[in-house]
Amino acid sequence: MKFIHLADLHLGKSLFGVSMIDNGDQEFWMDCFLEKVEELRPDAIVIAGDVYDRSTPSGEAVVLLNDMLTRLDNMGIPVLMIAGNHDSGQKLSFAESILAKQQIHIAGIVMREISHVTIPERAGSGEVTFWLLPYLFPAMAVQKLGDESIGDYETAVRRLLERQNIDFSKRNVLVAHQNVTADGREAERGGSESMVGGVGQVDYRVFDGFDYVALGHIHASCSVGRREVRYAGSPLCYHFNETRQPSKGFLLVELPEKGKDIKITSIPVRPLHPMREIRGTAEEVLEEAESGREEKEYLKVVVTDRRITPELSEQIRGLFGRRGSMIMELVSDFHDLTFAASLPGEHREVKTIEEYFVELYRERKAQAEPEEKDLDLFRFAAQQVQSRQTEEKKEESVREDSEKLLEYILKQ
């Protein structure tokens, strides 16, 4: 059995106010990906959640996914897809019964009996059952299983899997979208997913018995606990933190006979606009802008020896712009104690907790500014974080903080 594992497409994503659909990034990636699919001719395509960037996707994002699924259907390749935490399960699984007749299998909503599909190998030498588990909250498991004792993510996933009639003497693949850990250690995070570190942990041993676990949620391509429990990573860089990760693309998984070693190959897909961070003195940055060879990049530029003036900003943006590159972030980490208190937030390396909330809000809202009620919520949340740090309660459950935040929001 040979199948492709990808995840975290985040169709409709905007990066610093730039739509990655309007600017051609996601359509270009999709064309390159589908070319490779035609070459590889896999038995199936697995998409492990966060298909869209938002629970209410744009019309353009829906059209892009429709085009992808149509082209895969024309190739006769089955698709197995689940909802992630960014998706609306109800919207993603619209017309799932009809689409299943076209070998497009979508699990958007968690059910007591997990959706599963058995796919035969093209060569006719066997079959593999794929178990499709959308992003699972503990409350969902309580509702579906009627088990009030479920209070955390790991227990929720474990109890749900225990209820399934799985024949582990045969080959089984689980598709899931969770924060999977190994002995309490999380996989490397990047981008917006780094904001939820420590939330929703599920130990990899919960998936013992499955021949391969196709994961989504973490944007880095990596294994957790054992090599067959694997994150595909996002297909494109969606944050400058992610430029430190290995090249983006997808995984080709070759599943041999039961008990034999699985072959996992990472296949890169070149982006339309590579992302890169440039760090140096103003002179070094200007020299790179004038003499560098790279073109059509998305750039973060960090000046280390001076503050950003309008004149310097115009000069840097103009030089890189001639190469077709776009500067997404232009910041300074120059520390001048005389002026530090007067520097705007975006020109400081050390930010307050509130500023991190504001940055995340802008990223998710296409650079729109938060309203005063949003800022009040950020301040309240920051106070809870600072209180925990002061009282040395970092190891406590986040449930108490979540309840306080919910109570605050309801009062508003």
C-alpha positions as CSV (number, residue, x, y, z in Angstrom):
1,M,0.0,0.0,0.0
2,K,1.4,3.3,-1.1
3,F,-0.3,6.5,0.1
4,I,0.4,10.2,0.5
5,H,0.2,11.9,3.9
6,L,-0.3,15.6,4.1
7,A,-1.9,18.0,6.6
8,D,-2.5,21.5,7.7
9,L,-3.2,23.0,4.2
10,H,-4.8,26.1,5.8
11,L,-6.5,27.0,2.6
12,G,-7.4,30.7,2.7
13,K,-4.5,31.6,4.9
14,S,-3.4,35.3,5.0
15,L,0.2,36.1,6.0
16,F,0.7,39.7,7.3
17,G,-2.4,40.8,5.4
18,V,-1.4,39.1,2.2
19,S,-3.8,36.4,0.9
20,M,-1.9,33.3,-0.1
21,I,-4.7,32.5,-2.5
22,D,-4.9,36.0,-4.1
23,N,-1.1,36.1,-4.3
24,G,-1.0,32.7,-6.0
25,D,0.9,30.7,-3.3
26,Q,-1.6,28.0,-2.5
27,E,-2.8,27.5,-6.1
28,F,0.8,27.2,-7.3
29,W,1.6,24.7,-4.5
30,M,-1.5,22.7,-5.4
31,D,-0.6,22.5,-9.1
32,C,2.9,21.3,-8.2
33,F,1.5,18.8,-5.7
34,L,-0.9,17.3,-8.2
35,E,1.8,16.9,-10.8
36,K,3.8,14.8,-8.3
37,V,0.6,12.8,-7.5
38,E,0.3,11.9,-11.2
39,E,3.9,10.7,-11.2
40,L,3.6,8.7,-8.0
41,R,0.1,7.2,-8.6
42,P,-0.5,6.4,-4.9
43,D,-3.3,4.1,-3.7
44,A,-4.8,6.9,-1.5
45,I,-4.4,10.5,-0.4
46,V,-4.6,11.2,3.4
47,I,-5.3,14.8,4.6
48,A,-5.0,15.0,8.4
49,G,-6.9,18.1,9.3
50,D,-6.8,21.9,9.2
51,V,-7.9,21.8,5.6
52,Y,-9.1,25.4,5.8
53,D,-7.5,28.2,7.9
54,R,-10.9,29.3,9.4
55,S,-14.1,27.6,10.4
56,T,-15.9,29.8,7.9
57,P,-13.7,29.6,4.8
58,S,-13.7,32.1,2.0
59,G,-15.3,31.3,-1.3
60,E,-11.9,31.2,-2.9
61,A,-10.7,28.6,-0.4
62,V,-13.7,26.4,-1.1
63,V,-13.2,26.7,-4.8
64,L,-9.5,25.7,-4.4
65,L,-10.3,22.6,-2.4
66,N,-13.1,21.7,-4.9
67,D,-10.6,21.9,-7.7
68,M,-8.1,19.7,-5.9
69,L,-10.7,17.0,-5.1
70,T,-12.0,17.1,-8.6
71,R,-8.6,16.5,-10.1
72,L,-7.8,13.7,-7.7
73,D,-11.2,12.1,-8.5
74,N,-10.3,12.3,-12.2
75,M,-7.1,10.4,-11.4
76,G,-9.2,7.7,-9.7
77,I,-7.3,8.2,-6.4
78,P,-9.3,7.8,-3.1
79,V,-9.1,10.7,-0.6
80,L,-9.4,10.4,3.1
81,M,-9.8,13.7,5.0
82,I,-10.6,14.8,8.5
83,A,-11.4,18.1,10.2
84,G,-8.8,19.8,12.3
85,N,-9.2,22.4,15.1
86,H,-9.3,25.2,12.5
87,D,-12.1,23.6,10.5
88,S,-15.8,23.5,11.0
89,G,-16.6,19.8,10.9
90,Q,-20.2,20.3,9.9
91,K,-19.2,22.5,6.9
92,L,-16.2,20.3,5.8
93,S,-18.4,17.2,5.8
94,F,-21.2,18.6,3.8
95,A,-22.5,16.0,1.3
96,E,-20.1,13.4,2.7
97,S,-22.4,10.5,1.8
98,I,-22.6,11.6,-1.9
99,L,-18.8,12.3,-2.0
100,A,-18.0,8.9,-0.6
101,K,-19.5,7.4,-3.7
102,Q,-16.7,9.2,-5.6
103,Q,-14.1,7.8,-3.2
104,I,-13.8,11.1,-1.3
105,H,-14.2,10.2,2.4
106,I,-14.6,13.0,4.8
107,A,-14.9,12.8,8.6
108,G,-15.8,16.2,10.0
109,I,-17.7,15.2,13.2
110,V,-16.6,12.8,15.9
111,M,-19.0,9.8,16.1
112,R,-19.3,7.0,18.6
113,E,-18.2,4.6,15.9
114,I,-15.2,6.2,14.1
115,S,-15.6,6.5,10.3
116,H,-13.3,3.9,8.6
117,V,-12.7,3.0,5.1
118,T,-10.9,-0.1,3.7
119,I,-8.8,0.6,0.6
120,P,-7.4,-2.1,-1.7
121,E,-3.9,-1.8,-3.1
122,R,-3.8,-1.1,-6.8
123,A,-1.7,-4.2,-7.3
124,G,-4.4,-6.3,-5.7
125,S,-2.1,-7.7,-3.1
126,G,-4.0,-6.6,0.0
127,E,-6.0,-3.9,1.7
128,V,-5.6,-1.4,4.5
129,T,-8.3,0.1,6.8
130,F,-8.1,3.8,7.4
131,W,-9.7,5.1,10.7
132,L,-10.7,8.8,10.4
133,L,-10.7,10.7,13.8
134,P,-11.4,14.4,13.6
135,Y,-10.1,16.8,16.2
136,L,-11.4,15.6,19.5
137,F,-12.3,17.7,22.6
138,P,-12.9,15.9,25.9
139,A,-16.5,17.3,25.9
140,M,-17.2,15.6,22.6
141,A,-16.1,12.2,24.0
142,V,-18.2,12.7,27.1
143,Q,-21.2,13.4,24.8
144,K,-20.7,10.6,22.4
145,L,-19.7,7.9,25.0
146,G,-21.9,9.1,27.9
147,D,-18.8,8.9,30.1
148,E,-18.6,11.8,32.6
149,S,-15.3,10.6,34.0
150,I,-13.5,11.8,30.8
151,G,-11.7,15.0,31.7
152,D,-8.6,15.3,29.5
153,Y,-7.7,14.8,25.8
154,E,-5.6,11.7,26.3
155,T,-8.4,9.9,28.1
156,A,-10.9,11.0,25.5
157,V,-8.9,9.6,22.6
158,R,-8.1,6.4,24.5
159,R,-11.7,5.7,25.5
160,L,-13.0,6.3,22.0
161,L,-10.4,4.1,20.4
162,E,-11.1,1.3,22.9
163,R,-14.8,1.3,21.8
164,Q,-13.9,0.5,18.2
165,N,-13.9,-3.0,16.7
166,I,-10.4,-2.9,15.2
167,D,-8.7,-6.1,13.9
168,F,-5.1,-5.4,14.7
169,S,-4.0,-8.6,13.1
170,K,-4.5,-6.7,9.8
171,R,-3.1,-3.4,8.6
172,N,-4.7,-0.3,10.1
173,V,-3.9,3.4,9.7
174,L,-5.2,6.1,12.0
175,V,-5.7,9.6,10.7
176,A,-5.9,12.1,13.6
177,H,-5.4,15.8,14.4
178,Q,-4.1,16.2,18.0
179,N,-1.2,17.4,20.1
180,V,0.7,14.1,20.4
181,T,3.6,13.9,22.9
182,A,6.3,11.4,23.9
183,D,6.7,11.1,27.7
184,G,5.3,14.6,28.1
185,R,7.6,16.2,25.5
186,E,5.8,18.0,22.6
187,A,6.9,18.0,19.0
188,E,8.6,21.1,17.7
189,R,6.0,23.8,17.2
190,G,6.0,26.7,14.8
191,G,3.8,29.7,14.0
192,S,0.4,30.2,15.5
193,E,0.4,26.7,16.9
194,S,3.1,27.7,19.4
195,M,0.5,29.7,21.2
196,V,-1.3,26.6,22.5
197,G,1.7,24.7,23.9
198,G,0.8,22.3,26.7
199,V,-2.9,22.1,25.7
200,G,-4.6,18.9,24.7
201,Q,-1.7,16.5,25.1
202,V,-2.1,12.9,24.0
203,D,0.7,10.4,24.6
204,Y,1.7,8.5,21.5
205,R,1.3,5.1,23.2
206,V,-2.5,5.6,22.9
207,F,-2.1,4.6,19.3
208,D,-0.3,1.4,19.9
209,G,-1.5,-1.3,17.5
210,F,-1.9,1.0,14.5
211,D,0.7,0.3,11.7
212,Y,0.9,4.0,10.9
213,V,-0.6,7.1,12.5
214,A,-1.0,10.1,10.1
215,L,-1.1,13.2,12.2
216,G,-1.9,16.8,11.6
217,H,-1.8,19.9,13.9
218,I,2.0,20.5,14.3
219,H,3.5,22.3,11.3
220,A,6.9,20.5,11.5
221,S,7.3,17.2,9.7
222,C,8.5,14.8,12.5
223,S,7.8,11.6,14.3
224,V,6.6,11.3,17.9
225,G,7.6,8.4,20.1
226,R,8.0,6.0,17.3
227,R,8.7,6.6,13.6
228,E,5.3,5.4,12.5
229,V,3.5,8.0,14.6
230,R,4.2,10.9,12.3
231,Y,3.3,14.6,11.6
232,A,3.4,15.5,7.9
233,G,3.9,19.2,8.7
234,S,2.3,22.1,6.8
235,P,2.9,22.1,3.0
236,L,4.0,25.8,3.1
237,C,5.7,28.1,5.6
238,Y,2.9,29.9,7.5
239,H,5.1,31.8,9.9
240,F,8.8,32.9,9.9
241,N,9.4,30.4,12.8
242,E,8.7,27.6,10.3
243,T,11.6,28.7,8.0
244,R,13.9,26.9,10.6
245,Q,12.1,23.6,9.9
246,P,13.1,21.1,7.1
247,S,11.9,21.8,3.6
248,K,8.1,21.7,3.2
249,G,6.1,19.2,1.2
250,F,4.4,15.9,2.0
251,L,5.1,12.3,3.0
252,L,5.0,9.2,0.8
253,V,4.2,6.2,3.0
254,E,4.8,2.7,1.7
255,L,3.1,0.1,3.9
256,P,4.4,-3.4,3.3
257,E,3.0,-6.7,4.6
258,K,2.0,-6.7,8.3
259,G,5.0,-6.6,10.6
260,K,7.6,-5.4,8.0
261,D,9.3,-2.0,8.1
262,I,7.4,0.9,6.7
263,K,9.2,3.3,4.3
264,I,8.5,7.0,4.8
265,T,9.9,9.4,2.3
266,S,9.7,13.2,2.6
267,I,9.0,14.9,-0.8
268,P,9.5,18.6,-1.0
269,V,7.3,20.9,-3.0
270,R,8.9,24.3,-4.0
271,P,6.9,27.4,-3.0
272,L,6.1,30.2,-5.3
273,H,7.5,32.7,-2.7
274,P,10.2,31.2,-0.5
275,M,10.2,32.7,3.1
276,R,13.4,33.8,4.6
277,E,14.6,35.8,7.6
278,I,17.5,38.3,7.1
279,R,19.3,39.5,10.2
280,G,22.2,41.9,10.3
281,T,23.4,45.5,10.6
282,A,21.7,48.1,8.5
283,E,24.8,48.1,6.2
284,E,24.7,44.3,5.9
285,V,21.0,44.3,5.1
286,L,21.4,46.9,2.4
287,E,24.3,45.0,0.9
288,E,22.2,41.9,0.8
289,A,19.4,43.8,-0.8
290,E,21.7,45.2,-3.5
291,S,23.8,42.1,-4.3
292,G,21.7,39.1,-3.3
293,R,20.6,36.7,-6.0
294,E,17.3,35.4,-4.5
295,E,14.0,36.8,-6.0
296,K,10.3,36.8,-5.3
297,E,10.7,36.0,-1.5
298,Y,8.6,36.8,1.5
299,L,11.0,38.4,3.9
300,K,11.5,39.2,7.6
301,V,14.3,41.7,8.0
302,V,15.8,42.3,11.5
303,V,18.2,45.3,11.8
304,T,20.6,44.8,14.7
305,D,22.5,48.0,15.1
306,R,19.9,50.8,14.8
307,R,16.2,51.7,15.0
308,I,14.0,51.6,11.9
309,T,13.5,55.1,10.5
310,P,11.1,56.0,7.7
311,E,14.1,56.7,5.5
312,L,15.8,53.3,6.2
313,S,12.5,51.5,5.8
314,E,11.9,53.1,2.4
315,Q,15.4,52.3,1.3
316,I,15.3,48.6,2.3
317,R,11.8,48.0,0.9
318,G,12.7,49.7,-2.4
319,L,15.8,47.6,-2.9
320,F,14.2,44.3,-2.2
321,G,11.1,45.3,-4.1
322,R,13.2,45.6,-7.3
323,R,13.8,41.8,-7.0
324,G,10.1,41.1,-6.7
325,S,10.4,40.3,-3.0
326,M,7.9,41.5,-0.3
327,I,9.0,42.5,3.2
328,M,6.4,41.1,5.6
329,E,8.2,42.2,8.7
330,L,10.8,45.0,9.1
331,V,11.9,45.2,12.8
332,S,14.9,46.2,14.9
333,D,16.2,44.4,18.0
334,F,18.6,47.2,18.7
335,H,18.6,47.9,22.5
336,D,19.1,51.5,23.4
337,L,18.2,52.0,27.0
338,T,17.8,55.7,26.6
339,F,15.0,55.3,24.1
340,A,13.6,51.8,24.9
341,A,10.5,53.1,26.7
342,S,9.4,55.1,23.8
343,L,9.9,52.5,21.1
344,P,6.7,51.1,19.4
345,G,5.9,47.5,20.3
346,E,6.8,46.1,16.9
347,H,10.4,47.4,17.2
348,R,11.2,45.6,20.5
349,E,12.5,42.1,20.7
350,V,10.9,41.6,24.2
351,K,7.1,42.0,24.0
352,T,4.4,42.0,26.7
353,I,1.9,39.1,26.8
354,E,-0.8,41.5,25.6
355,E,1.3,42.4,22.5
356,Y,1.6,38.7,21.6
357,F,-2.2,38.4,21.8
358,V,-2.6,41.5,19.6
359,E,-0.1,40.0,17.0
360,L,-2.0,36.8,16.9
361,Y,-5.3,38.7,16.5
362,R,-3.9,40.7,13.6
363,E,-2.6,37.5,11.9
364,R,-5.9,35.7,12.2
365,K,-8.0,38.8,11.2
366,A,-6.0,39.9,8.1
367,Q,-4.2,42.7,10.0
368,A,-7.4,44.2,11.4
369,E,-6.9,46.1,14.7
370,P,-8.6,44.6,17.8
371,E,-11.4,46.6,19.4
372,E,-11.3,47.9,22.9
373,K,-13.4,44.9,24.2
374,D,-10.8,42.6,22.6
375,L,-7.9,44.5,24.3
376,D,-9.7,44.2,27.6
377,L,-9.9,40.4,27.2
378,F,-6.2,40.3,26.3
379,R,-5.3,42.3,29.4
380,F,-7.4,40.0,31.6
381,A,-5.8,36.8,30.0
382,A,-2.3,38.3,30.5
383,Q,-3.1,39.0,34.2
384,Q,-4.0,35.3,34.6
385,V,-0.7,34.2,33.0
386,Q,1.3,36.6,35.2
387,S,-0.5,35.5,38.3
388,R,0.4,31.9,37.6
389,Q,4.0,32.8,37.1
390,T,4.1,34.8,40.3
391,E,2.5,32.0,42.3
392,E,4.7,29.3,40.6
393,K,1.6,27.4,39.4
394,K,2.9,26.6,36.0
395,E,2.3,22.9,36.3
396,E,-1.4,23.2,37.3
397,S,-4.2,22.3,34.9
398,V,-5.2,25.0,32.4
399,R,-8.9,24.2,33.2
400,E,-9.1,26.8,36.0
401,D,-7.7,29.5,33.7
402,S,-10.1,28.5,30.9
403,E,-13.1,28.7,33.3
404,K,-12.0,32.2,34.4
405,L,-11.7,33.3,30.8
406,L,-15.1,31.9,29.9
407,E,-16.7,33.6,32.9
408,Y,-15.1,36.9,31.9
409,I,-16.3,36.6,28.3
410,L,-19.9,35.7,29.3
411,K,-20.0,38.8,31.6
412,Q,-19.1,40.9,28.6
